[in-house]
Amino acid sequence: MAPSSAARVAVIGAGPAGLMAAEVLAEAGCTVTVYDRMPSVGRKLLMAGRGGLNLTHSEPLERFLPRYGAAAARLAPLIEAVPPEALIAWAEDLGQATFVGSSGRVFPKALKASPLLRAWLAKLQGLGVEIRTRHDWTGWNAKGALTFATPGGKATASPDATVLALGGASWPKLGSTGAWAEVLAKAGVAVSPLKPANAGFDVDWSEVFRDRFPGEPLKGVALTFGRVRVRGEAMVTRHGLEGGAIYALSADIRDAIAREGAARLWIDLRPDARVEELQAKLAQQPANQSAANRLRKALRLTPLETNLLREAHGKDLPSDPAALATAIKGAPLQLTAIRPIARAISTAGGVALGAVDADLMLTAKPGVFAAGEMLDWEAPTGGYLLQASFATGVAAARGVLRRRAAS
Ligand SMILES: Cc1cc2nc3c(=O)[nH]c(=O)nc-3n(C[C@H](O)[C@H](O)[C@H](O)COP(=O)(O)OP(=O)(O)OC[C@H]3O[C@@H](n4cnc5c(N)ncnc54)[C@H](O)[C@@H]3O)c2cc1C
């Protein structure tokens, strides 16, 4: 049987996953109502736009898919069905031409989300999608109807199918609080604990360092945790370290801290130079100079870098050029805790992938589908978060349509 054009579908959560599900469902002829607890939609997408809106990544799928770690096998068919090229074509169809940055990341040329979101909402309106903001979904009532808290009091809805796309729990002021985890757990859905992903870490800086260097970047460094070495930038904060290179290692470091209480990160301040080269340059400086002067004159270490060495190796840096060069190539920092989930870029944990079928329907709640960051997957920054949010939104919508067709 063809999907019923009269099917009424509720999509809860108006982020990338929910809006994408709404588009696919409305295009198939469903009557779609999108609910969101905030006064306006797509707030996290707009925030992602502040960083240029890294939509996806241009690398081939055999490199792309393993970025999802333990969830890669489950997400693979969904992303293969909506690969980066499809997402790029979709954005271009909304008038948002894209380009591939030097790192292989894909961005809209506008380098922001607002024109894309505006065009997208106009398209959804044209498809007849109704958007109801200030509707905070609170669960189901005894009759199985969806319940919402609204400024005007309680509201209910009894659609033919529901897509939940409620996001993770990072940046809660943008709308996604993770409050759904308790509601779903009570409904018998397995939910893995929500954890920060792509987040910074606490370092027990000395008082002097903590007051002097927050906001200063460590540029062009190499960070090593365990066997993984990452080149990039890290930012010093009052609490510790943030930034792209830290985020890239953050899942492994988070899990190590959970196991062992702390984790040791190694910083190489001059990753392009060998120890012997650094040693030779340091040896050319007069031995009676202070370590800070020798580091500045021979190797252009900034005050931040020199003081970071002191944080790592102790106040008295070695005077021997070989030992000093070795210290620059490997400065150990003790990371004591991951920053709170509210400050993280994304969320790990969520609806267990074992709790949904191949169409992303909750097996404990037939007719209810889940999409986006609320599912239990995580990935580094680089466009992988939005790509999976969009692809799972499409998958959940197609799941709704398949179920309707089969009924
Ligand atoms: C600062 C920042 C920058 C980022 N930059 C990038 C980037 O460049 N590239 C990238 O790939 N990813 C980026 N991300 C991550 C990306 O934005 C998210 O992964 C993506 O938005 C998740 O989409 P989603 O639809 O699953 O959830 P969300 O975008 O979080 O949307 C969920 C929606 O559900 C609503 N909601 C939640 N609970 C309820 C409820 N009970 N009732 C009703 N509505 C509810 C929320 O209000 C929200 O609108 C960034 C994130 C942050 C914080």
The ligand as a Tripos MOL2 file, in Angstrom:
@<TRIPOS>MOLECULE
LIG
   53    58     1     0     0
SMALL
NO_CHARGES

@<TRIPOS>ATOM
      1 C1         29.0100   25.8470   19.4660 C.3       1 LIG1
      2 C2         28.6770   24.6830   18.5800 C.ar      1 LIG1
      3 C3         29.1920   24.6190   17.2990 C.ar      1 LIG1
      4 C4         28.9130   23.5180   16.4740 C.ar      1 LIG1
      5 N1         29.4280   23.4900   15.2140 N.ar      1 LIG1
      6 C5         29.2010   22.3970   14.4310 C.ar      1 LIG1
      7 C6         29.7210   22.3380   13.1230 C.ar      1 LIG1
      8 O1         30.3130   23.3060   12.6050 O.2       1 LIG1
      9 N2         29.5340   21.1830   12.4050 N.ar      1 LIG1
     10 C7         28.8340   20.1260   12.9200 C.ar      1 LIG1
     11 O2         28.7230   19.0920   12.2380 O.2       1 LIG1
     12 N3         28.2610   20.1950   14.1310 N.ar      1 LIG1
     13 C8         28.4350   21.3040   14.8950 C.ar      1 LIG1
     14 N4         27.8570   21.3640   16.1320 N.ar      1 LIG1
     15 C9         26.9800   20.2570   16.5700 C.3       1 LIG1
     16 C10        25.6140   20.3170   15.8780 C.3       1 LIG1
     17 O3         25.0850   21.6390   15.9680 O.3       1 LIG1
     18 C11        24.6580   19.3210   16.5370 C.3       1 LIG1
     19 O4         25.2310   18.0330   16.4640 O.3       1 LIG1
     20 C12        23.2970   19.2960   15.8250 C.3       1 LIG1
     21 O5         22.6610   20.5570   15.9560 O.3       1 LIG1
     22 C13        22.3940   18.1990   16.4150 C.3       1 LIG1
     23 O6         21.1840   18.2460   15.7230 O.3       1 LIG1
     24 P1         19.8490   17.6750   16.3800 P.3       1 LIG1
     25 O7         18.7490   18.0580   15.4470 O.co2     1 LIG1
     26 O8         20.0430   16.2580   16.7250 O.co2     1 LIG1
     27 O9         19.6970   18.4420   17.7650 O.3       1 LIG1
     28 P2         19.5740   20.0060   18.0960 P.3       1 LIG1
     29 O10        20.1660   20.8330   17.0360 O.co2     1 LIG1
     30 O11        20.0960   20.1330   19.4800 O.co2     1 LIG1
     31 O12        18.0080   20.2480   18.0810 O.3       1 LIG1
     32 C14        17.1500   19.6610   19.0200 C.3       1 LIG1
     33 C15        15.9090   20.5300   19.1780 C.3       1 LIG1
     34 O13        15.0290   19.8620   20.0820 O.3       1 LIG1
     35 C16        14.4360   20.8230   20.9310 C.3       1 LIG1
     36 N5         14.0080   20.1340   22.1390 N.ar      1 LIG1
     37 C17        14.7730   19.4980   23.0630 C.ar      1 LIG1
     38 N6         14.0090   18.9690   24.0340 N.ar      1 LIG1
     39 C18        12.7280   19.2730   23.7130 C.ar      1 LIG1
     40 C19        11.4650   18.9850   24.3240 C.ar      1 LIG1
     41 N7         11.3750   18.2850   25.4680 N.pl3     1 LIG1
     42 N8         10.3440   19.4440   23.7260 N.ar      1 LIG1
     43 C20        10.4020   20.1430   22.5680 C.ar      1 LIG1
     44 N9         11.5720   20.4560   21.9550 N.ar      1 LIG1
     45 C21        12.7170   20.0080   22.5230 C.ar      1 LIG1
     46 C22        15.5090   21.8560   21.1510 C.3       1 LIG1
     47 O14        14.9570   23.1050   21.5410 O.3       1 LIG1
     48 C23        16.1930   21.9000   19.7860 C.3       1 LIG1
     49 O15        15.6450   22.8970   18.9540 O.3       1 LIG1
     50 C24        28.0930   22.4650   16.9620 C.ar      1 LIG1
     51 C25        27.5550   22.5500   18.2470 C.ar      1 LIG1
     52 C26        27.8280   23.6430   19.0610 C.ar      1 LIG1
     53 C27        27.2260   23.7030   20.4390 C.3       1 LIG1
@<TRIPOS>BOND
     1     1     2 1
     2     2     3 ar
     3     2    52 ar
     4     3     4 ar
     5     4     5 ar
     6     4    50 ar
     7     5     6 ar
     8     6     7 ar
     9     6    13 1
    10     7     8 2
    11     7     9 ar
    12     9    10 ar
    13    10    11 2
    14    10    12 ar
    15    12    13 ar
    16    13    14 ar
    17    14    15 1
    18    14    50 ar
    19    15    16 1
    20    16    17 1
    21    16    18 1
    22    18    19 1
    23    18    20 1
    24    20    21 1
    25    20    22 1
    26    22    23 1
    27    23    24 1
    28    24    25 2
    29    24    26 1
    30    24    27 1
    31    27    28 1
    32    28    29 2
    33    28    30 1
    34    28    31 1
    35    31    32 1
    36    32    33 1
    37    33    34 1
    38    33    48 1
    39    34    35 1
    40    35    36 1
    41    35    46 1
    42    36    37 ar
    43    36    45 ar
    44    37    38 ar
    45    38    39 ar
    46    39    40 ar
    47    39    45 ar
    48    40    41 1
    49    40    42 ar
    50    42    43 ar
    51    43    44 ar
    52    44    45 ar
    53    46    47 1
    54    46    48 1
    55    48    49 1
    56    50    51 ar
    57    51    52 ar
    58    52    53 1
@<TRIPOS>SUBSTRUCTURE
     1 LIG1         1 GROUP 0 **** ****
